């Protein structure tokens, strides 16, 4: 009984340390998915511990519990990470989590386009012009542009992404394999929500022969 009590105490201290580390190191405004893996039920007990309302110090985790994915691993060693990531089910969950942010960004774009069109633009010319004024709040780019095999195209979008991140904008790189990426491709592959209206961009023609071609 003494050994069991000591073991339980050690496990709770471990859970506490892991929870504290997660709160300290995970920025949930950036991190979209957290994989929690273990052999057996350690992962389940850990999440049960940090999600308990008794532990208010883990409120950040509790408020973002939908971003945690529990999965089985054969061991607790680092090499097990590759094993986890090669699991098709886990890869699908990761893709869906990332895609959820993309879907929301695209929905926000359509809403803005309807309600405040001077703050929502698509097309290379419009987005590059908005970037020159550091006006982009949210940039959406397809991975086929960001990783284009055409060097000038790739350089253009890599620089655009770096610029937007540099002045505090949010960037979403859309997977061309996901339906949200397909929808963005129909909008030339690049779109932006602006911090302030730029009605002068409405007079710029959208380049129908976009970089996506």
Beta strands, then each sheet from edge to edge (+ up, - down):
strand 1: 34-38
strand 2: 68-72
strand 3: 120-122
strand 4: 136-142
strand 5: 170-174
strand 6: 190-194
sheet 1: 1+ 2+
sheet 2: 3+ 6- 4+ 5+
end
